[in-house]
């Protein structure tokens, strides 16, 4: 067999890796400004409709847990293409649903699109050394973060002009385009055709016993949890507490995405120089400080859209520093299980986020204001500081030979 460089598979482009993740992000948030209108259309309570966020995240957690090992065994390409095929069928089902129950069934199946979060990170780890992975993941997620910046704004405009189903039409068309791009550009990157499942199972205890892995995973879970809680509660806070229209809520949703993009840029630019662990700690502290400030303003009954969404934007900046570095740290513990580590870490983050999003939806009402949501978000961010410190302490102990 010819093994010259000319016959080697072409690496996927950065555009392809961004698109795989971006499609999952789009499916999560393009329709968020429409949630109150969808509840009215289907004749259900807002709490039930909010399950399209929290339950979606729960299913996504399970799928991300499974897709990492599956992609380690069978390869990244077939998992991505199969996931997008299922997503397109589910999108058609959600569009045609005539009651809330059937809509929810197809909506939960749509969660398969979020496997792209895991696969894109695993592909990065396949093609670059560990010390470069945080930087490249930063660039991938920086590009991906443009979608949450634009998607809710687009969804709000579509809702006011064409109705909420227009957002699902947009999801389907974009999903089809990304699937075509992957069919053309996403060559297989898993080393040696994938790690056999028996070998993966034999090495799971090593990953599970790693304090560094759990420190990175929990720091990422709790930092991301603040954002997922925001996704579940922000449409209600925006429209009921702050009296914004769906389109206005969509415009303000750009705030955390701008912050996240900037945080990812800082990760891509400085992680190698400053170090993953310090970047995680600084990002977690940034999230906590500004969420606590927003909570203080809300308790003084002075909350405005600028204060609420501005604080969340700065939380996004912190998340953009935490998540690429924590994900790279998780995958560096056992590089041969990059997909498994990415999937387990992603599943933890999304499962935690699902619980926090559901909690936010249950606690919010017109009388409570934004305080329950801000308390949940700030508490989660503060807890992530503890695990960032845990990783730093544990690494120092390893270096000292303890």
C-alpha positions in Angstrom: 0.0 0.0 0.0 1.3 3.5 -0.8 2.0 5.3 2.4 3.3 8.5 1.0 2.1 11.8 2.4 0.0 12.3 -0.8 -2.1 9.3 0.1 -2.7 10.3 3.7 -6.2 11.4 4.6 -6.8 15.1 4.5 -7.4 16.7 7.8 -10.8 18.3 8.2 -10.8 22.0 7.9 -11.4 24.4 10.9 -14.7 25.4 9.2 -15.9 21.8 9.2 -15.1 21.4 12.9 -16.8 24.6 13.8 -19.8 23.7 11.8 -20.2 20.3 13.5 -20.4 22.0 16.9 -22.3 25.0 15.7 -25.2 22.9 14.5 -25.7 21.5 18.0 -25.6 25.0 19.5 -28.1 26.3 16.9 -30.5 23.4 17.7 -30.3 24.4 21.4 -31.0 28.1 21.2 -32.5 29.4 17.9 -36.0 28.9 19.2 -35.6 30.2 22.8 -37.3 33.5 22.2 -40.3 31.6 21.0 -40.9 29.5 24.1 -43.7 31.6 25.6 -45.4 31.7 22.2 -45.0 28.0 21.7 -46.6 27.3 25.1 -49.6 29.4 24.1 -49.8 27.7 20.7 -49.8 24.2 22.1 -52.0 25.3 25.1 -49.6 24.2 27.8 -47.8 25.8 30.7 -44.4 27.5 30.2 -42.9 24.9 32.5 -43.8 22.1 30.2 -42.5 23.9 27.1 -39.2 24.7 29.0 -38.6 20.9 29.0 -37.6 21.4 25.4 -34.5 22.9 26.9 -33.9 20.9 30.1 -35.0 17.5 28.9 -33.2 18.1 25.6 -30.1 18.7 27.7 -30.7 15.5 29.6 -31.0 13.4 26.5 -27.9 15.2 25.1 -26.0 14.1 28.2 -26.7 10.5 27.6 -25.9 10.7 23.9 -22.6 12.5 24.5 -21.7 9.8 27.1 -22.3 7.1 24.4 -21.0 8.8 21.3 -17.5 9.2 22.7 -16.7 5.5 23.1 -18.6 4.6 19.9 -16.6 7.1 17.9 -13.4 5.7 19.5 -14.4 2.3 18.3 -16.0 2.9 14.9 -14.6 6.3 14.0 -15.6 9.9 14.1 -17.0 10.2 10.5 -19.8 7.6 10.7 -21.0 8.9 14.0 -21.2 12.4 12.7 -23.0 11.5 9.5 -25.5 9.2 11.2 -26.3 11.8 13.9 -27.1 14.4 11.3 -29.3 12.0 9.4 -31.4 11.3 12.6 -31.5 15.0 13.4 -33.0 15.9 10.0 -35.8 13.3 10.4 -36.5 14.6 13.9 -36.7 18.1 12.7 -39.3 17.2 10.1 -41.2 15.5 12.9 -41.1 18.5 15.2 -42.4 20.7 12.3 -45.3 18.4 11.6 -46.3 17.9 15.3 -49.8 18.9 16.1 -49.7 18.6 19.9 -47.1 19.3 22.6 -46.4 15.7 23.4 -45.4 14.7 19.9 -43.4 17.9 19.5 -41.5 17.0 22.7 -40.8 13.5 21.4 -39.2 14.8 18.2 -37.5 17.7 20.0 -35.7 15.2 22.3 -34.6 13.1 19.3 -33.1 16.3 17.9 -30.6 16.2 20.8 -28.5 13.9 18.6 -27.1 17.0 16.9 -25.2 17.8 20.1 -22.9 14.8 19.6 -20.9 17.2 17.5 -19.6 18.9 20.6 -17.9 15.7 21.6 -16.7 14.6 18.2 -15.2 18.0 17.2 -13.1 18.0 20.4 -12.0 14.4 19.9 -11.0 15.2 16.3 -8.9 18.1 17.6 -7.2 15.7 20.0 -6.7 13.2 17.2 -4.8 15.6 15.0 -2.7 17.8 17.3 -0.5 17.2 20.4 -1.9 17.7 23.9 -0.1 21.0 24.4 -1.8 22.5 21.3 -5.3 21.0 21.9 -6.5 23.8 24.3 -5.5 26.4 21.8 -7.2 24.7 18.8 -10.3 23.9 20.8 -10.4 27.6 21.7 -10.4 28.5 18.0 -13.1 25.9 17.3 -15.4 27.1 20.1 -14.7 30.7 19.3 -16.0 30.2 15.8 -18.9 28.1 17.2 -19.8 30.8 19.7 -20.9 33.1 16.8 -24.0 30.8 16.3 -25.5 31.5 19.8 -24.8 35.1 19.2 -26.8 35.2 16.0 -29.3 32.3 16.4 -31.6 33.7 19.1 -31.8 37.0 17.3 -32.7 35.3 14.1 -35.2 33.1 16.0 -36.8 36.1 17.6 -37.3 37.8 14.2 -38.6 34.6 12.6 -41.1 34.2 15.5 -42.5 37.7 15.1 -42.7 37.5 11.3 -43.4 33.9 10.3 -44.1 32.0 13.6 -42.1 29.7 15.7 -42.0 26.9 13.2 -39.8 29.0 10.9 -36.9 28.4 13.4 -37.2 24.7 12.9 -37.2 25.1 9.1 -33.9 27.0 9.6 -32.6 24.2 11.8 -33.3 21.6 9.1 -31.8 23.6 6.2 -28.6 24.3 8.2 -28.4 20.7 9.4 -28.6 19.5 5.8 -25.8 21.8 4.8 -23.5 20.7 7.6 -24.1 17.1 6.8 -23.2 17.7 3.2 -20.0 19.5 4.3 -19.0 16.6 6.6 -19.6 14.1 3.8 -17.2 16.0 1.7 -14.5 17.1 4.2 -14.6 15.0 7.4 -12.2 12.2 6.8 -11.5 9.7 9.5 -9.1 10.8 12.2 -9.4 8.1 14.9 -6.0 6.4 15.2 -5.7 2.9 13.9 -9.3 2.7 12.9 -10.5 3.1 16.5 -9.9 1.6 19.9 -11.7 -1.8 20.5 -14.5 -1.5 23.0 -13.0 -4.3 25.1 -9.7 -2.3 25.4 -11.7 0.8 26.3 -13.6 -1.0 29.1 -10.3 -2.4 30.5 -8.9 1.2 30.8 -12.0 2.9 32.1 -10.9 2.4 35.8 -7.7 4.3 35.1 -9.7 7.3 33.8 -12.2 7.0 36.6 -9.5 6.9 39.3 -7.8 10.0 38.0 -8.4 13.0 40.4 -7.2 15.3 37.6 -9.8 14.0 35.2 -12.6 14.6 37.8 -11.3 18.0 38.7 -11.3 19.1 35.1 -14.7 17.5 34.4 -16.4 19.1 37.5 -14.8 22.5 36.9 -16.2 22.4 33.3 -19.6 21.0 34.5 -20.2 23.7 37.1 -19.0 26.5 34.9 -21.1 25.3 31.9 -24.0 24.8 34.4 -24.3 28.5 34.9 -24.8 29.0 31.2 -27.3 26.1 30.8 -29.4 27.4 33.7 -29.4 30.8 31.9 -30.7 29.1 28.7 -33.6 27.7 30.7 -34.5 30.8 32.6 -33.5 33.8 30.5 -36.5 33.8 28.1 -38.8 34.0 31.1 -36.7 36.7 32.8 -36.5 38.7 29.6 -40.2 38.6 28.7 -41.9 38.4 32.1 -39.5 40.2 34.5 -37.9 42.7 32.1 -40.9 43.1 29.7 -38.9 42.5 26.5 -40.4 41.3 23.2 -39.2 38.0 21.7 -37.0 39.9 19.2 -35.5 42.0 22.0 -34.7 38.9 24.0 -33.0 37.6 20.9 -30.9 40.7 20.5 -29.8 40.6 24.2 -28.8 36.9 23.8 -25.8 38.1 21.8 -24.2 39.3 25.0 -23.0 36.0 26.4 -22.0 34.8 23.0 -19.8 37.8 22.5 -18.2 37.2 25.9 -17.8 33.5 25.1 -16.1 34.3 21.8 -13.7 36.7 23.5 -13.0 34.1 26.2 -12.2 31.5 23.6 -9.9 33.9 21.8 -8.0 34.5 25.1 -7.8 30.7 25.6 -6.5 30.2 22.0 -4.0 33.1 22.4 -2.7 32.6 25.9 -3.4 29.1 27.2 0.0 27.8 26.1 1.8 30.7 27.8 -0.2 31.0 31.0 -1.2 27.4 31.4 -4.5 25.5 31.3 -5.0 25.4 35.1 -4.5 29.1 35.6 -6.8 30.0 32.8 -9.5 27.7 34.3 -9.2 29.4 37.7 -9.2 32.9 36.3 -12.3 32.2 34.2 -14.2 30.6 37.1 -13.5 33.6 39.3 -14.6 36.0 36.5 -17.9 34.2 36.2 -18.6 34.3 39.9 -17.8 37.9 40.5 -20.1 39.4 37.9 -23.0 37.0 38.6 -22.8 38.0 42.3 -22.9 41.7 41.3 -26.0 41.1 39.2 -27.7 39.3 42.1 -26.9 42.2 44.4 -28.4 44.7 41.9 -31.5 42.5 41.6 -32.0 42.2 45.3 -32.0 46.1 45.4 -34.8 45.9 42.8 -32.7 47.8 40.2 -32.2 45.0 37.6 -32.2 46.2 34.0 -31.6 44.3 30.7 -28.1 45.9 30.5 -27.2 44.7 34.0 -28.7 41.2 33.6 -27.4 40.4 30.1 -24.2 42.3 30.7 -23.3 40.2 33.7 -24.2 37.1 31.7 -22.0 38.3 28.9 -19.0 38.6 31.3 -20.0 35.1 32.6 -19.6 34.0 29.0 -16.1 35.5 28.9 -15.2 33.4 31.9 -16.7 30.3 30.4 -14.7 30.9 27.3 -11.6 30.7 29.4 -12.7 27.7 31.5 -14.2 25.3 29.0 -11.5 24.9 26.2 -8.8 24.4 28.9 -10.9 22.0 31.0 -11.8 20.0 28.0 -8.2 19.8 26.9 -7.2 18.8 30.4 -9.8 16.0 30.5 -8.6 14.5 27.2 -4.9 14.8 28.1 -5.3 12.3 31.0 -5.7 9.3 28.7 -5.0 10.5 25.1 -6.0 7.2 23.6 -9.5 7.6 25.1 -9.9 11.2 23.9 -13.4 10.5 22.6 -14.5 8.7 25.8 -13.1 11.4 28.0 -14.7 14.1 25.9 -18.0 12.3 25.9 -18.0 11.7 29.6 -17.0 15.3 30.4 -19.6 16.6 27.9 -22.3 14.4 29.4 -21.5 15.6 32.9 -21.7 19.2 31.8 -24.9 18.8 29.9 -26.6 16.6 32.6 -25.7 19.1 35.3 -26.9 21.9 33.0 -30.2 20.1 32.4 -30.8 19.8 36.2 -30.0 23.5 36.7 -32.1 24.6 33.8 -35.1 22.6 35.1 -34.6 24.0 38.6 -34.5 27.5 37.2 -37.7 26.9 35.2 -39.5 25.5 38.3 -38.4 28.4 40.6 -39.1 31.3 38.4 -42.3 33.2 38.5 -43.4 36.8 38.0 -43.1 37.6 41.8 -39.7 36.0 42.3 -38.0 38.1 39.6 -34.6 37.0 38.4 -33.2 36.2 41.8 -33.7 32.4 41.7 -31.9 32.2 38.4 -29.0 34.4 39.4 -28.6 32.5 42.7 -28.4 29.2 40.8 -25.9 30.6 38.3 -23.7 32.3 40.9 -23.6 29.2 43.1 -22.6 26.9 40.2 -19.8 29.3 39.2 -18.4 29.6 42.7 -18.3 25.8 43.0 -16.3 25.6 39.8 -13.6 27.7 41.5 -13.2 24.9 44.1 -12.5 22.2 41.5 -10.2 24.5 39.6 -8.1 24.8 42.8 -8.4 21.1 43.3 -6.7 20.4 39.9 -3.9 22.9 40.7 -3.3 21.4 44.1 -3.3 17.8 42.8 -0.9 18.7 40.0 1.5 20.2 42.4 1.3 17.1 44.6 2.1 14.9 41.5 5.1 17.0 40.7 6.3 16.8 44.3 6.0 13.0 44.1 3.2 12.6 46.7 
